[in-house]
Amino acid sequence: MDLVARPTDQDPVFIDKTLLVATSGAGYVTATDPITPTRLAELLGADVRLLSGEGDAAEWACLDAGLSLHMPPPANCIRLTGPPTSKAHSRAALIVDELSLLARPHSRVLLVGAVGSLISEMRRRGFDVIACDLDGTLQGTEVAGCLIPRGGADVTLGLLPDASAVIATGMTIVNGTADRLISRTRALGIPLLIYAQSCVSIAARLAVRGIISAAVTEPWPNYFFPGESALQVFRKEPDGRQLNISPI
C-alpha cells in the first residue's frame, strides 16, 4: 500500500506486524514475533480475565481490549489533525510537556525506545537525552543525533542511575522488559512516564494506580493514519484509591 507517512531523517524505518483486537473496545500492539492462525484461534472467544499477561503479543492485545472497557477519564486529551508530520510534532510536544512536570530543565532523561521526533523535542526544550533500543539495527547508530548503545535490557537498566527521569514506549510492555524497568525506577526514585501506542489501556492503568508516574497514550488509530487521532494523559488518581473493575 502507498504510505501516508513518509519517513524523515529523524525517524528510523520499521517493517512491523500490528495486531488490532476489537470487542466493544479496542486493543492494539505492534508485534515483534509472528502471530500464527493457531494462536489466534486459541484466543478467539476466550475469557480475557483468564489471560496471564505473560504471553505473546496477541495475548497483550486481548488484555488491552478488555481493559479499554473500564477506563477512567483522562487528565487531559487533545485531538491531532493534519498530516502525520504535523501530528508527530504535536505528539512530541505534549509528551515533553508532561515530562516537564516530572523533571527539571536541563536534567538528563533516558528514552527507552528511540523515537526521533521525541529526542529532538526534548533537546529543543533543554533536556540532556540518552536513548536505547532493543532493535539491533538501531544499536550503534544515531537517531536524531543521539547514539544508541549496543546491548539488551541490561544495558538499559545500567543507564538508569545517570537519569533524572525515564520515558519508555508501550513496546516495553509487549516485549517483557517493563516489569524490570518499573521495579528499578521505583527503587531508585526516578519518575517513569510511559508513552504508549501499544497497550494504551494497560499503560493508563499503571499510571492511575501510581505504579508509574504518568502515561501519555495514543489510542488506535495512530498518528500516521489519515484523519483525526487522539492523545490522552493519565496520572495517579488524587485520592490514590484502587480502581474497582466490574466483571467483563
CYANA upper distance limits for C-alpha pairs under 8 A (distance plus 0.5 A):
  4 VAL  CA     84 PRO  CA      8.15
  4 VAL  CA    224 PHE  CA      7.32
  4 VAL  CA    225 PHE  CA      7.22
  4 VAL  CA    226 PRO  CA      7.50
  5 ALA  CA     83 PRO  CA      8.34
  5 ALA  CA     84 PRO  CA      6.25
  5 ALA  CA     85 THR  CA      7.82
  5 ALA  CA    224 PHE  CA      6.10
  5 ALA  CA    225 PHE  CA      8.11
  7 PRO  CA     11 ASP  CA      6.83
  7 PRO  CA     12 PRO  CA      7.82
  7 PRO  CA     13 VAL  CA      7.12
  8 THR  CA     12 PRO  CA      8.50
  9 ASP  CA    144 ALA  CA      8.07
 10 GLN  CA    116 GLY  CA      5.32
 10 GLN  CA    117 SER  CA      6.88
 10 GLN  CA    143 VAL  CA      6.77
 10 GLN  CA    144 ALA  CA      5.31
 11 ASP  CA    115 VAL  CA      6.90
 11 ASP  CA    116 GLY  CA      5.22
 11 ASP  CA    117 SER  CA      7.40
 11 ASP  CA    143 VAL  CA      7.17
 11 ASP  CA    144 ALA  CA      7.64
 12 PRO  CA    115 VAL  CA      8.49
 12 PRO  CA    116 GLY  CA      8.05
 12 PRO  CA    138 LEU  CA      8.36
 12 PRO  CA    143 VAL  CA      7.68
 16 ASP  CA     30 THR  CA      7.20
 16 ASP  CA     31 ALA  CA      7.25
 16 ASP  CA     32 THR  CA      7.36
 17 LYS  CA     30 THR  CA      6.43
 17 LYS  CA     31 ALA  CA      5.66
 17 LYS  CA     32 THR  CA      7.34
 17 LYS  CA     34 PRO  CA      8.29
 18 THR  CA     28 TYR  CA      7.92
 18 THR  CA     29 VAL  CA      6.40
 18 THR  CA     30 THR  CA      4.89
 18 THR  CA     31 ALA  CA      5.90
 19 LEU  CA     28 TYR  CA      6.26
 19 LEU  CA     29 VAL  CA      6.03
 19 LEU  CA     30 THR  CA      6.84
 19 LEU  CA     31 ALA  CA      7.23
 19 LEU  CA     57 ALA  CA      8.36
 19 LEU  CA     58 ALA  CA      7.50
 19 LEU  CA     61 ALA  CA      7.51
 20 LEU  CA     26 ALA  CA      7.46
 20 LEU  CA     27 GLY  CA      6.31
 20 LEU  CA     28 TYR  CA      5.06
 20 LEU  CA     29 VAL  CA      7.29
 20 LEU  CA     61 ALA  CA      7.38
 21 VAL  CA     26 ALA  CA      6.11
 21 VAL  CA     27 GLY  CA      5.50
 21 VAL  CA     28 TYR  CA      6.77
 21 VAL  CA     61 ALA  CA      6.52
 21 VAL  CA     62 CYS  CA      6.64
 21 VAL  CA     65 ALA  CA      6.86
 22 ALA  CA     26 ALA  CA      4.86
 22 ALA  CA     27 GLY  CA      6.82
 22 ALA  CA     65 ALA  CA      6.89
 23 THR  CA     65 ALA  CA      7.23
 23 THR  CA     66 GLY  CA      8.25
 24 SER  CA     69 LEU  CA      7.73
 25 GLY  CA     65 ALA  CA      5.98
 25 GLY  CA     66 GLY  CA      7.53
 25 GLY  CA     68 SER  CA      5.99
 25 GLY  CA     69 LEU  CA      6.13
 26 ALA  CA     64 ASP  CA      7.74
 26 ALA  CA     65 ALA  CA      5.05
 26 ALA  CA     66 GLY  CA      8.35
 26 ALA  CA     68 SER  CA      6.97
 26 ALA  CA    220 TRP  CA      8.06
 27 GLY  CA     61 ALA  CA      5.30
 27 GLY  CA     62 CYS  CA      6.65
 27 GLY  CA     63 LEU  CA      7.79
 27 GLY  CA     64 ASP  CA      5.09
 27 GLY  CA     65 ALA  CA      4.32
 27 GLY  CA     66 GLY  CA      8.05
 27 GLY  CA     68 SER  CA      7.64
 27 GLY  CA    198 SER  CA      8.48
 27 GLY  CA    199 CYS  CA      7.17
 27 GLY  CA    200 VAL  CA      8.18
 27 GLY  CA    201 SER  CA      8.22
 28 TYR  CA     61 ALA  CA      5.82
 28 TYR  CA     64 ASP  CA      7.59
 28 TYR  CA     65 ALA  CA      8.04
 28 TYR  CA    197 GLN  CA      7.91
 28 TYR  CA    198 SER  CA      5.96
 28 TYR  CA    199 CYS  CA      6.62
 28 TYR  CA    200 VAL  CA      8.15
 28 TYR  CA    219 PRO  CA      8.41
 28 TYR  CA    220 TRP  CA      7.31
 29 VAL  CA     57 ALA  CA      7.23
 29 VAL  CA     60 TRP  CA      7.89
 29 VAL  CA     61 ALA  CA      6.28
 29 VAL  CA    171 MET  CA      8.26
 29 VAL  CA    174 VAL  CA      7.91
 29 VAL  CA    197 GLN  CA      7.64
 29 VAL  CA    198 SER  CA      4.56
 29 VAL  CA    199 CYS  CA      6.47
 30 THR  CA     57 ALA  CA      8.07
 30 THR  CA    171 MET  CA      7.79
 30 THR  CA    198 SER  CA      6.55
 31 ALA  CA     35 ILE  CA      8.35
 31 ALA  CA     57 ALA  CA      6.06
 31 ALA  CA     58 ALA  CA      8.42
 31 ALA  CA    174 VAL  CA      8.25
 32 THR  CA     57 ALA  CA      8.19
 32 THR  CA    175 ASN  CA      8.22
 33 ASP  CA     56 ASP  CA      8.46
 33 ASP  CA     57 ALA  CA      8.06
 35 ILE  CA     39 ARG  CA      7.25
 35 ILE  CA     40 LEU  CA      7.86
 35 ILE  CA     57 ALA  CA      8.23
 35 ILE  CA     58 ALA  CA      7.52
 36 THR  CA     40 LEU  CA      6.99
 37 PRO  CA     41 ALA  CA      6.60
 38 THR  CA     42 GLU  CA      6.83
 39 ARG  CA     43 LEU  CA      7.01
 39 ARG  CA     58 ALA  CA      8.41
 40 LEU  CA     44 LEU  CA      6.64
 40 LEU  CA     58 ALA  CA      7.72
 42 GLU  CA     46 ALA  CA      7.93
 43 LEU  CA     59 GLU  CA      8.06
 46 ALA  CA     50 LEU  CA      8.39
 47 ASP  CA     51 LEU  CA      7.91
 48 VAL  CA     62 CYS  CA      7.04
 48 VAL  CA     63 LEU  CA      6.55
 48 VAL  CA     66 GLY  CA      6.87
 48 VAL  CA    248 ILE  CA      8.47
 49 ARG  CA     63 LEU  CA      8.43
 49 ARG  CA    248 ILE  CA      8.10
 51 LEU  CA     59 GLU  CA      7.44
 51 LEU  CA     63 LEU  CA      7.60
 53 GLY  CA     59 GLU  CA      7.15
 53 GLY  CA     60 TRP  CA      6.56
 53 GLY  CA     63 LEU  CA      7.64
 54 GLU  CA    176 GLY  CA      8.27
 55 GLY  CA     59 GLU  CA      6.34
 55 GLY  CA     60 TRP  CA      7.66
 56 ASP  CA     60 TRP  CA      7.07
 56 ASP  CA    174 VAL  CA      8.00
 57 ALA  CA     61 ALA  CA      6.70
 57 ALA  CA    174 VAL  CA      6.51
 58 ALA  CA     62 CYS  CA      6.86
 59 GLU  CA     63 LEU  CA      6.74
 60 TRP  CA     64 ASP  CA      6.57
 60 TRP  CA    174 VAL  CA      7.11
 60 TRP  CA    199 CYS  CA      7.56
 61 ALA  CA     65 ALA  CA      6.67
 61 ALA  CA    199 CYS  CA      7.26
 62 CYS  CA     66 GLY  CA      6.79
 63 LEU  CA     67 LEU  CA      6.77
 63 LEU  CA    202 ILE  CA      8.45
 64 ASP  CA     68 SER  CA      6.60
 64 ASP  CA    199 CYS  CA      6.00
 64 ASP  CA    200 VAL  CA      7.53
 64 ASP  CA    201 SER  CA      6.00
 64 ASP  CA    202 ILE  CA      6.42
 65 ALA  CA     69 LEU  CA      7.68
 65 ALA  CA    201 SER  CA      8.12
 66 GLY  CA     70 HIS  CA      8.24
 66 GLY  CA    248 ILE  CA      7.76
 67 LEU  CA     71 MET  CA      7.31
 67 LEU  CA    201 SER  CA      6.32
 67 LEU  CA    202 ILE  CA      7.39
 68 SER  CA    201 SER  CA      5.86
 70 HIS  CA    245 ILE  CA      7.19
 70 HIS  CA    246 SER  CA      8.19
 71 MET  CA    201 SER  CA      7.75
 71 MET  CA    204 ALA  CA      8.49
 71 MET  CA    205 ARG  CA      8.08
 74 PRO  CA    232 GLN  CA      6.41
 74 PRO  CA    233 VAL  CA      6.04
 74 PRO  CA    234 PHE  CA      5.68
 74 PRO  CA    235 ARG  CA      8.42
 75 ALA  CA    232 GLN  CA      7.97
 75 ALA  CA    233 VAL  CA      5.99
 75 ALA  CA    234 PHE  CA      5.94
 75 ALA  CA    235 ARG  CA      7.19
 76 ASN  CA    232 GLN  CA      6.25
 76 ASN  CA    233 VAL  CA      5.52
 76 ASN  CA    234 PHE  CA      7.79
 77 CYS  CA    230 ALA  CA      7.50
 77 CYS  CA    231 LEU  CA      6.09
 77 CYS  CA    232 GLN  CA      4.91
 77 CYS  CA    233 VAL  CA      6.77
 78 ILE  CA    230 ALA  CA      6.30
 78 ILE  CA    231 LEU  CA      5.91
 78 ILE  CA    232 GLN  CA      7.21
 79 ARG  CA    228 GLU  CA      7.24
 79 ARG  CA    229 SER  CA      6.41
 79 ARG  CA    230 ALA  CA      5.03
 79 ARG  CA    231 LEU  CA      6.99
 80 LEU  CA     87 LYS  CA      6.04
 80 LEU  CA     90 SER  CA      7.74
 80 LEU  CA     91 ARG  CA      8.36
 80 LEU  CA    223 TYR  CA      7.92
 80 LEU  CA    228 GLU  CA      6.15
 80 LEU  CA    229 SER  CA      5.60
 80 LEU  CA    230 ALA  CA      6.09
 80 LEU  CA    231 LEU  CA      7.96
 81 THR  CA     86 SER  CA      8.27
 81 THR  CA     87 LYS  CA      6.77
 81 THR  CA    227 GLY  CA      7.07
 81 THR  CA    228 GLU  CA      5.49
 81 THR  CA    229 SER  CA      7.27
 82 GLY  CA     86 SER  CA      6.65
 82 GLY  CA     87 LYS  CA      6.95
 82 GLY  CA    227 GLY  CA      7.89
 82 GLY  CA    228 GLU  CA      8.16
 83 PRO  CA     87 LYS  CA      6.89
 83 PRO  CA    226 PRO  CA      7.97
 84 PRO  CA     88 ALA  CA      6.47
 84 PRO  CA    223 TYR  CA      6.30
 84 PRO  CA    224 PHE  CA      5.49
 84 PRO  CA    225 PHE  CA      7.80
 84 PRO  CA    226 PRO  CA      8.12
 85 THR  CA     89 HIS  CA      6.91
 86 SER  CA     90 SER  CA      6.93
 87 LYS  CA     91 ARG  CA      6.50
 87 LYS  CA    223 TYR  CA      6.57
 88 ALA  CA     92 ALA  CA      6.68
 88 ALA  CA    117 SER  CA      7.48
 88 ALA  CA    223 TYR  CA      7.24
 89 HIS  CA     93 ALA  CA      6.71
 89 HIS  CA    117 SER  CA      7.30
 90 SER  CA     94 LEU  CA      6.82
 91 ARG  CA     95 ILE  CA      6.86
 91 ARG  CA    231 LEU  CA      7.75
 92 ALA  CA     96 VAL  CA      6.72
 92 ALA  CA    117 SER  CA      6.87
 92 ALA  CA    118 LEU  CA      5.52
 92 ALA  CA    121 GLU  CA      6.78
 93 ALA  CA     97 ASP  CA      6.60
 93 ALA  CA    118 LEU  CA      8.43
 93 ALA  CA    121 GLU  CA      7.11
 94 LEU  CA     98 GLU  CA      6.87
 95 ILE  CA     99 LEU  CA      6.73
 95 ILE  CA    118 LEU  CA      8.44
 95 ILE  CA    195 TYR  CA      7.96
 95 ILE  CA    216 VAL  CA      7.04
 96 VAL  CA    100 SER  CA      6.55
 96 VAL  CA    118 LEU  CA      8.29
 96 VAL  CA    121 GLU  CA      7.66
 96 VAL  CA    122 MET  CA      6.78
 97 ASP  CA    101 LEU  CA      7.51
 98 GLU  CA    102 LEU  CA      7.60
 98 GLU  CA    214 ALA  CA      8.44
 99 LEU  CA    103 ALA  CA      6.64
 99 LEU  CA    193 LEU  CA      7.80
100 SER  CA    104 ARG  CA      7.11
100 SER  CA    105 PRO  CA      7.71
102 LEU  CA    165 ALA  CA      7.65
102 LEU  CA    191 PRO  CA      6.89
102 LEU  CA    213 SER  CA      8.48
103 ALA  CA    107 SER  CA      7.24
103 ALA  CA    164 SER  CA      7.00
103 ALA  CA    165 ALA  CA      6.61
103 ALA  CA    191 PRO  CA      8.30
105 PRO  CA    125 ARG  CA      8.10
105 PRO  CA    126 GLY  CA      6.67
105 PRO  CA    127 PHE  CA      6.56
106 HIS  CA    126 GLY  CA      5.54
106 HIS  CA    127 PHE  CA      4.91
106 HIS  CA    128 ASP  CA      6.49
107 SER  CA    127 PHE  CA      6.03
107 SER  CA    128 ASP  CA      6.41
107 SER  CA    163 ALA  CA      8.26
107 SER  CA    164 SER  CA      6.69
108 ARG  CA    127 PHE  CA      6.50
108 ARG  CA    128 ASP  CA      4.96
108 ARG  CA    129 VAL  CA      6.24
108 ARG  CA    130 ILE  CA      7.80
108 ARG  CA    162 ASP  CA      7.79
108 ARG  CA    163 ALA  CA      5.64
108 ARG  CA    164 SER  CA      6.03
108 ARG  CA    165 ALA  CA      7.53
109 VAL  CA    127 PHE  CA      7.26
109 VAL  CA    128 ASP  CA      6.64
109 VAL  CA    129 VAL  CA      5.55
109 VAL  CA    130 ILE  CA      6.75
109 VAL  CA    163 ALA  CA      5.82
109 VAL  CA    164 SER  CA      6.39
109 VAL  CA    165 ALA  CA      5.52
109 VAL  CA    166 VAL  CA      6.08
109 VAL  CA    167 ILE  CA      7.86
110 LEU  CA    129 VAL  CA      6.55
110 LEU  CA    130 ILE  CA      5.42
110 LEU  CA    131 ALA  CA      6.04
110 LEU  CA    132 CYS  CA      8.33
110 LEU  CA    159 LEU  CA      8.02
110 LEU  CA    160 LEU  CA      7.69
110 LEU  CA    163 ALA  CA      6.34
110 LEU  CA    164 SER  CA      8.46
110 LEU  CA    165 ALA  CA      6.96
110 LEU  CA    166 VAL  CA      5.26
110 LEU  CA    167 ILE  CA      6.79
111 LEU  CA    119 ILE  CA      8.39
111 LEU  CA    129 VAL  CA      7.62
111 LEU  CA    130 ILE  CA      6.71
111 LEU  CA    131 ALA  CA      5.03
111 LEU  CA    132 CYS  CA      6.97
111 LEU  CA    166 VAL  CA      6.45
111 LEU  CA    167 ILE  CA      5.40
111 LEU  CA    168 ALA  CA      6.36
112 VAL  CA    131 ALA  CA      6.39
112 VAL  CA    132 CYS  CA      5.78
112 VAL  CA    133 ASP  CA      6.59
112 VAL  CA    156 THR  CA      7.88
112 VAL  CA    166 VAL  CA      7.88
112 VAL  CA    167 ILE  CA      6.64
112 VAL  CA    168 ALA  CA      5.01
112 VAL  CA    169 THR  CA      6.96
113 GLY  CA    131 ALA  CA      7.50
113 GLY  CA    132 CYS  CA      6.40
113 GLY  CA    133 ASP  CA      5.22
113 GLY  CA    134 LEU  CA      7.97
113 GLY  CA    168 ALA  CA      6.74
113 GLY  CA    169 THR  CA      6.30
113 GLY  CA    171 MET  CA      8.38
114 ALA  CA    119 ILE  CA      8.16
114 ALA  CA    131 ALA  CA      6.50
114 ALA  CA    132 CYS  CA      6.64
114 ALA  CA    133 ASP  CA      6.30
114 ALA  CA    143 VAL  CA      7.40
114 ALA  CA    148 ILE  CA      8.36
115 VAL  CA    119 ILE  CA      6.80
115 VAL  CA    143 VAL  CA      8.10
116 GLY  CA    120 SER  CA      6.74
116 GLY  CA    143 VAL  CA      6.22
116 GLY  CA    144 ALA  CA      5.56
117 SER  CA    121 GLU  CA      6.73
117 SER  CA    144 ALA  CA      7.99
118 LEU  CA    122 MET  CA      6.65
119 ILE  CA    123 ARG  CA      6.72
119 ILE  CA    129 VAL  CA      7.29
119 ILE  CA    144 ALA  CA      7.02
119 ILE  CA    146 CYS  CA      8.15
120 SER  CA    124 ARG  CA      6.59
120 SER  CA    144 ALA  CA      6.85
121 GLU  CA    125 ARG  CA      6.81
122 MET  CA    126 GLY  CA      6.97
122 MET  CA    127 PHE  CA      5.88
122 MET  CA    128 ASP  CA      8.16
122 MET  CA    129 VAL  CA      7.60
123 ARG  CA    127 PHE  CA      5.57
123 ARG  CA    128 ASP  CA      6.87
123 ARG  CA    129 VAL  CA      7.24
129 VAL  CA    146 CYS  CA      8.03
130 ILE  CA    146 CYS  CA      7.35
130 ILE  CA    147 LEU  CA      8.30
130 ILE  CA    148 ILE  CA      8.49
131 ALA  CA    146 CYS  CA      7.31
131 ALA  CA    147 LEU  CA      7.77
131 ALA  CA    148 ILE  CA      6.39
131 ALA  CA    149 PRO  CA      8.37
132 CYS  CA    139 GLN  CA      8.15
132 CYS  CA    148 ILE  CA      5.63
132 CYS  CA    149 PRO  CA      6.64
132 CYS  CA    156 THR  CA      7.00
133 ASP  CA    138 LEU  CA      7.50
133 ASP  CA    139 GLN  CA      7.36
133 ASP  CA    148 ILE  CA      7.33
133 ASP  CA    149 PRO  CA      8.45
133 ASP  CA    152 GLY  CA      8.29
134 LEU  CA    139 GLN  CA      8.11
134 LEU  CA    151 GLY  CA      7.90
134 LEU  CA    152 GLY  CA      6.22
134 LEU  CA    153 ALA  CA      7.73
135 ASP  CA    139 GLN  CA      7.18
136 GLY  CA    150 ARG  CA      8.05
138 LEU  CA    142 GLU  CA      8.02
138 LEU  CA    143 VAL  CA      8.35
138 LEU  CA    148 ILE  CA      7.10
139 GLN  CA    147 LEU  CA      8.43
139 GLN  CA    148 ILE  CA      5.50
139 GLN  CA    149 PRO  CA      5.89
139 GLN  CA    150 ARG  CA      5.32
139 GLN  CA    151 GLY  CA      8.02
140 GLY  CA    147 LEU  CA      7.07
140 GLY  CA    148 ILE  CA      5.94
140 GLY  CA    149 PRO  CA      5.97
140 GLY  CA    150 ARG  CA      6.22
141 THR  CA    147 LEU  CA      6.21
141 THR  CA    148 ILE  CA      6.26
141 THR  CA    149 PRO  CA      8.40
142 GLU  CA    146 CYS  CA      5.48
142 GLU  CA    147 LEU  CA      4.78
142 GLU  CA    148 ILE  CA      6.48
143 VAL  CA    147 LEU  CA      7.01
143 VAL  CA    148 ILE  CA      7.70
149 PRO  CA    155 VAL  CA      8.47
150 ARG  CA    155 VAL  CA      8.29
151 GLY  CA    155 VAL  CA      6.15
152 GLY  CA    156 THR  CA      7.36
153 ALA  CA    157 LEU  CA      6.86
153 ALA  CA    177 THR  CA      7.41
154 ASP  CA    158 GLY  CA      6.64
155 VAL  CA    159 LEU  CA      7.01
156 THR  CA    160 LEU  CA      7.40
157 LEU  CA    181 LEU  CA      7.41
157 LEU  CA    184 ARG  CA      7.98
159 LEU  CA    163 ALA  CA      7.52
160 LEU  CA    166 VAL  CA      8.37
160 LEU  CA    185 THR  CA      7.85
161 PRO  CA    188 LEU  CA      7.99
163 ALA  CA    190 ILE  CA      8.13
164 SER  CA    190 ILE  CA      6.59
164 SER  CA    191 PRO  CA      7.87
165 ALA  CA    190 ILE  CA      5.97
165 ALA  CA    191 PRO  CA      5.46
165 ALA  CA    192 LEU  CA      6.62
165 ALA  CA    193 LEU  CA      8.49
166 VAL  CA    190 ILE  CA      7.70
166 VAL  CA    191 PRO  CA      6.76
166 VAL  CA    192 LEU  CA      5.33
166 VAL  CA    193 LEU  CA      6.72
167 ILE  CA    192 LEU  CA      6.41
167 ILE  CA    193 LEU  CA      5.31
167 ILE  CA    194 ILE  CA      6.14
167 ILE  CA    195 TYR  CA      7.40
168 ALA  CA    172 THR  CA      7.45
168 ALA  CA    192 LEU  CA      7.92
168 ALA  CA    193 LEU  CA      6.90
168 ALA  CA    194 ILE  CA      5.33
168 ALA  CA    195 TYR  CA      6.59
169 THR  CA    194 ILE  CA      6.07
169 THR  CA    195 TYR  CA      5.33
169 THR  CA    196 ALA  CA      5.87
169 THR  CA    197 GLN  CA      8.18
170 GLY  CA    174 VAL  CA      7.60
170 GLY  CA    194 ILE  CA      6.86
170 GLY  CA    195 TYR  CA      6.47
170 GLY  CA    196 ALA  CA      4.58
170 GLY  CA    197 GLN  CA      6.59
170 GLY  CA    198 SER  CA      5.54
170 GLY  CA    199 CYS  CA      6.53
170 GLY  CA    200 VAL  CA      7.68
170 GLY  CA    203 ALA  CA      7.55
171 MET  CA    175 ASN  CA      6.54
171 MET  CA    196 ALA  CA      7.93
171 MET  CA    198 SER  CA      6.53
171 MET  CA    199 CYS  CA      8.34
172 THR  CA    176 GLY  CA      6.57
172 THR  CA    177 THR  CA      5.59
172 THR  CA    178 ALA  CA      5.33
173 ILE  CA    177 THR  CA      6.89
173 ILE  CA    178 ALA  CA      5.53
173 ILE  CA    179 ASP  CA      8.28
173 ILE  CA    199 CYS  CA      7.71
174 VAL  CA    198 SER  CA      8.04
174 VAL  CA    199 CYS  CA      8.08
177 THR  CA    181 LEU  CA      6.92
178 ALA  CA    182 ILE  CA      6.43
179 ASP  CA    183 SER  CA      6.60
180 ARG  CA    184 ARG  CA      6.50
181 LEU  CA    185 THR  CA      6.62
182 ILE  CA    186 ARG  CA      6.60
182 ILE  CA    192 LEU  CA      7.95
182 ILE  CA    211 ILE  CA      8.19
182 ILE  CA    212 ILE  CA      7.51
183 SER  CA    187 ALA  CA      6.72
184 ARG  CA    188 LEU  CA      6.72
185 THR  CA    189 GLY  CA      6.36
185 THR  CA    190 ILE  CA      5.47
185 THR  CA    191 PRO  CA      7.36
185 THR  CA    192 LEU  CA      7.28
186 ARG  CA    190 ILE  CA      6.77
186 ARG  CA    191 PRO  CA      8.19
191 PRO  CA    212 ILE  CA      7.79
191 PRO  CA    213 SER  CA      6.11
192 LEU  CA    212 ILE  CA      6.06
192 LEU  CA    213 SER  CA      5.76
192 LEU  CA    214 ALA  CA      7.43
193 LEU  CA    212 ILE  CA      7.03
193 LEU  CA    213 SER  CA      6.14
193 LEU  CA    214 ALA  CA      5.37
193 LEU  CA    215 ALA  CA      5.97
193 LEU  CA    216 VAL  CA      8.04
194 ILE  CA    203 ALA  CA      7.13
194 ILE  CA    212 ILE  CA      8.19
194 ILE  CA    214 ALA  CA      7.09
194 ILE  CA    215 ALA  CA      5.29
194 ILE  CA    216 VAL  CA      6.89
195 TYR  CA    203 ALA  CA      8.45
195 TYR  CA    215 ALA  CA      6.28
195 TYR  CA    216 VAL  CA      5.31
195 TYR  CA    217 THR  CA      6.25
195 TYR  CA    218 GLU  CA      8.41
196 ALA  CA    200 VAL  CA      5.78
196 ALA  CA    203 ALA  CA      7.21
196 ALA  CA    215 ALA  CA      7.87
196 ALA  CA    216 VAL  CA      6.88
196 ALA  CA    217 THR  CA      5.26
196 ALA  CA    218 GLU  CA      6.62
197 GLN  CA    217 THR  CA      6.63
197 GLN  CA    218 GLU  CA      5.52
197 GLN  CA    219 PRO  CA      6.79
197 GLN  CA    220 TRP  CA      8.02
197 GLN  CA    222 ASN  CA      7.54
199 CYS  CA    203 ALA  CA      6.73
200 VAL  CA    204 ALA  CA      6.65
200 VAL  CA    217 THR  CA      5.82
200 VAL  CA    218 GLU  CA      7.17
200 VAL  CA    219 PRO  CA      6.73
201 SER  CA    205 ARG  CA      6.67
201 SER  CA    217 THR  CA      8.46
202 ILE  CA    206 LEU  CA      6.82
203 ALA  CA    207 ALA  CA      6.94
203 ALA  CA    215 ALA  CA      6.56
203 ALA  CA    217 THR  CA      7.92
204 ALA  CA    208 VAL  CA      6.83
204 ALA  CA    214 ALA  CA      8.31
204 ALA  CA    215 ALA  CA      6.15
204 ALA  CA    216 VAL  CA      8.17
204 ALA  CA    217 THR  CA      7.61
204 ALA  CA    233 VAL  CA      8.45
204 ALA  CA    234 PHE  CA      6.19
204 ALA  CA    235 ARG  CA      8.40
205 ARG  CA    209 ARG  CA      6.69
206 LEU  CA    210 GLY  CA      6.86
206 LEU  CA    211 ILE  CA      5.62
206 LEU  CA    212 ILE  CA      6.28
206 LEU  CA    215 ALA  CA      8.38
207 ALA  CA    211 ILE  CA      6.39
207 ALA  CA    212 ILE  CA      5.54
207 ALA  CA    213 SER  CA      6.43
207 ALA  CA    214 ALA  CA      5.37
207 ALA  CA    215 ALA  CA      6.20
207 ALA  CA    234 PHE  CA      6.42
207 ALA  CA    235 ARG  CA      5.67
207 ALA  CA    236 LYS  CA      5.97
208 VAL  CA    214 ALA  CA      8.16
208 VAL  CA    234 PHE  CA      6.69
208 VAL  CA    235 ARG  CA      5.61
208 VAL  CA    236 LYS  CA      4.40
208 VAL  CA    237 GLU  CA      5.77
209 ARG  CA    236 LYS  CA      6.09
209 ARG  CA    237 GLU  CA      7.34
209 ARG  CA    240 GLY  CA      7.29
209 ARG  CA    241 ARG  CA      7.85
209 ARG  CA    242 GLN  CA      6.75
209 ARG  CA    243 LEU  CA      7.99
210 GLY  CA    214 ALA  CA      8.38
210 GLY  CA    235 ARG  CA      7.87
210 GLY  CA    236 LYS  CA      5.31
210 GLY  CA    237 GLU  CA      8.10
210 GLY  CA    240 GLY  CA      7.78
213 SER  CA    235 ARG  CA      7.17
213 SER  CA    236 LYS  CA      7.66
214 ALA  CA    233 VAL  CA      7.83
214 ALA  CA    234 PHE  CA      6.23
214 ALA  CA    235 ARG  CA      5.24
214 ALA  CA    236 LYS  CA      7.59
215 ALA  CA    233 VAL  CA      6.28
215 ALA  CA    234 PHE  CA      5.65
215 ALA  CA    235 ARG  CA      7.17
216 VAL  CA    231 LEU  CA      7.19
216 VAL  CA    232 GLN  CA      6.08
216 VAL  CA    233 VAL  CA      5.07
216 VAL  CA    234 PHE  CA      6.94
217 THR  CA    231 LEU  CA      6.14
217 THR  CA    232 GLN  CA      5.67
217 THR  CA    233 VAL  CA      6.94
217 THR  CA    234 PHE  CA      8.48
218 GLU  CA    222 ASN  CA      6.80
218 GLU  CA    223 TYR  CA      8.45
218 GLU  CA    229 SER  CA      8.11
218 GLU  CA    230 ALA  CA      6.43
218 GLU  CA    231 LEU  CA      5.29
218 GLU  CA    232 GLN  CA      7.01
219 PRO  CA    229 SER  CA      8.15
219 PRO  CA    230 ALA  CA      7.13
219 PRO  CA    231 LEU  CA      7.63
220 TRP  CA    229 SER  CA      8.03
221 PRO  CA    225 PHE  CA      6.90
221 PRO  CA    229 SER  CA      6.57
222 ASN  CA    229 SER  CA      6.60
222 ASN  CA    230 ALA  CA      8.39
223 TYR  CA    228 GLU  CA      8.26
223 TYR  CA    229 SER  CA      6.25
223 TYR  CA    230 ALA  CA      8.44
236 LYS  CA    240 GLY  CA      7.04
237 GLU  CA    241 ARG  CA      7.33
